[in-house]
Every structure is written in structure tokens, then in C-alpha cells.
Amino acid sequence: MSSETGGDRQKALGTAPITSLMFKMAVPGIIAQLINILYSIVDRIYIGHIQGVGSNALTGVGLTFPVITFVSAFAMIVGAGGAPLAAIALGKKDRQKAEKILGTGVFMLGCFAATIMVCFYIWKRPLLMLFGASEFTIGYADSYLGIYLIGTLPVMLYLGLNQYIIAQGKSLTAMLSVGIGAVLNLILDPLFIFVFDLNVRGAAIATVISQSASAIWVVRTLIKKDASMTLRRKLLRPSGEEIKQITSLGISPFIMASTESLISIVINRGLQTYGGDIYVGSFTIMQSIMQMISAPVSGFTQGVQPIISYNYGAENYKRVRAAYRRMIAVTFTFVNLATACVMIFPRVFAGMFTDDGELINLVEKVMPVFMAGMLVFGLQNGIQPTFVALGQAKLSLFIAVLRKIILLIPLAIILPKFFGVWGVYYAEPVSDVLSAATATALFLININRILKKKEENTNE
């Protein structure tokens, strides 16, 4: 058993060699994110191979993605918004402040979970039809979502609070938080889907059970007294100041995630209108593959962010610069290479999710076009979390809004009027390239100003 204390971990954030520290912090996060996507990816792989109904079932479950993403987005307000603030507080040796942020975050998660579950239960079926469901797919979507919503609170707890474990430098523990549930889901999925013959309902039941196991592990970890910050019952109450701070920084990651829901709705409706169920199914597959690329990137940046935040709070700007430069270089290189691989071998990736030859042929045609913008999007994948780690809410918010709200959604609506169903696919790469270019320009213009201003304030 490791004898490393919370103080030792915090000291390492400010003194350990940057490269080795980044690997130590990031690798468990990468593994955690890869394990985390097993929830949705494994569900879709098993569901897509259900005999006789796999394609329609896969499409139906894919239509629930906007709701699932929306749930995760609210958890990110607390996780991505509160954890960097807690890390900065720990860097300033203010444990009380960090724990107050944590307690307020738990209160917020409880309120979010109750509200979301009730609202979506009331309007579940009409919303799914709005999202692009047809008479052939609505039954599968309704069955899956009805059960999934039962697990709203557990999924929000483990997604939102796991970031506070990472903020303490305990990346391995955070990885186990996700791993416990994902491995359990991998075991339970075939049991409930095929052995108990519950089809999509079985996948949803397996997911709820697995996410609950992860939530229990996370809460158990945070209530330990030897943690750098401890979840205390007396702090589980609203604090206006902390709510404002968490929401201010977390709104950018929230928009990044929640607009994925809106994007899915717009794209699915466009594909249904100009193509049909098989085109909606192609998007489900490509969306899953994009998750496979973005998940390890997210894990890497989540692991590096505490290094940037801690040293920013500790006024060690040389380490801040070293960390964000290497983070951006890694995200760009990985996303570029992974995207190129997918574009070259689309049939291989499509075959993971379905046996339907017609659907595989369609994905082979559209995947290289749909994914092309990802060749440069790795730049934004590194820049966005850098701004978040430095507490630059406005810049990170603008970048989030630009790609998804200003560019992608309008393009997905306008381009099909000129190019038909292909216009829906064109919208993704065009918005990715324009957004990445803008994010890079903003970063080059602002990063030195941000650190220089901080340095000047420190020297006064």
C-alpha cells in the first residue's frame, strides 16, 4: 500500500518533473475514459448484433444519446467547473475552501438529478420523436431511456465527483472509480441482453447497476479523512458564492457537452428527413467512433489540468507553460493519427457495431467526409482545457459556443438544402476546421497576456 499522503501528492504537482508527472497523472485518466466509454460502446456493440432487429435497435438506442449527454453535461458543471477551483484552492493551501466547493457541488448534483429525471420522464416519448425516432425505432429508444433515467443520480455523482479525486492527484483511484462500473457493465450486458432475453432493456438495466457501483466507490473515496479534501456532511448545503464560481467556470464544459445533445438532435432529424433510418444508424456508429477518439484525449487533459491549475495557483508560471505546451502537442498528434486510421479503414470500424451490409457500405462512403475535420481538431482539444485550467471562463465559453452553436448547428440545417443528405455530413468537418483555427488564434493572442498579467499582479 502506498504511503503517499495528500500533502505529498500536492507537493508533487509543484515539484515533480513535468513529463513524468504528466504521464503519471494522465495515463490513469486515459484508461478511465476508455473504460468509461465502454458503457455506451459496449451497449451499442451488443445491441447492434441482436438477431433480426439489431439495426433498428442500434438506431433507437442512438436516439437516446441527446438525453444521456444532457445528464452528463450537468454533471460537468460541478466536475469540470468545481474541481479546477478546488485544485487552485489546494495550491493556495486553503483546504477549507476546497471542501466548501466540494460540498456545494454535491448539493448541486442532487438538485440537477431530481429535476432532469422528472422532466424527461414526463416528456420522454414526444422528445424521442422530436430527436428523429420513427415508428420502427421509437419502441427501442423508449424502453432503453425509461430504465436509464432511474440511474440519473448515480451517474451524475460519479461523473461530477470523480474530477475532485483527480484534483487531489489521485488519478489511479479515479480510474478505478470508472473501471469498477464499466467492467461490471461489460459482464452484465450479455447476461441481461441475451441470456435473460431483455434486449435493449437489459442493456439499460446493466448500465444503471454498473453506474451505481461507480457512484458508491467515488463517494466512499471522498469521505475518507486522509483525503486532501474530504466530503463533510455539514458542508452539503448551498453556498451562493461557491455556486456562482462553479457555474461560471463550469458553464463552458456544460455547453460543450449539452450542445452535443442539440447537435445530435439536429443531425438525426436532418438524416431522417433527407435519408431515413439507415442514415440515422450511420450517425450512431460514427458518433461512437468519435467517442473512441475523444475519450482518451479527455482523460489526458483531465489528468494534466490539475498540474496547470495547481501551479497557476502556486504562481509557478514556468511549469504552467511547460504543461500546457506538451498537452496541446499530445492532443493534436493523437487525434490526427487516430482520425487518419478511421478514415482509411471505415469498414473495419463499422463492422464493430453491425452485421448489416447495407449500413456498413453507407458508413464506408460517409465516414472519411464526416471525420476529415478531426485531422486538425486536436489543437482545440488541448487549448480548451488549458483555458479552463487557468480559470478563463469567458474564453473557454466562446470557443465552446463557436464550434457547436455558431457553426455546426446552422451548417447542419443550411447545407442539406443545397446538398441533400450529404450536406448533413459536410457540416461536421467544416465547423471543426473553422473552430480549431479560431481557437488557435485566440490562444496565441491571449496566453502570454494571461500569464503576464498574473505575474505583474504577483510582483506588486
Secondary structure, 3 states (H helix, E strand, C coil): CCCCCHHHHHHHHHHCCHHHHHHHHHHHHHHHHHHHCHHHHHHHHHHHCCCCCHHHHHHHHHCCHHHHHHHHHHHHHHHHHHHHHHHHHHHCCCHHHHHHHHHHHHHHHHHHHHHHHHHHHHCHHHHHHHCCCCCCCHHHHHHHHHHHHHHHHHHHHHHHHHHHHHHCCCHHHHHHHHHHHHHHHHHHHHHHHHHCCCHHHHHHHHHHHHHHHHHHHHHHHHCCCCCCCCCCHHHCCCCHHHHHHHHHHHHHHHHHHHHHHHHHHHHHHHHHHHCCHHHHHHHHHHHHHHHHHHHHHHHHHHHHHHHHHHHHHCCCHHHHHHHHHHHHHHHHHHHHHHHHHHHHCHHHHHCCCCCCHHHHHHHHHHHHHHHCCHHHHHHHHHHHHHHHHCCCHHHHHHHHHHHHHHHHHHHHHHCHHHHCHHHHHHHHHHHHHHHHHHHHHHHHHHHHHHHHHHHHHHHC
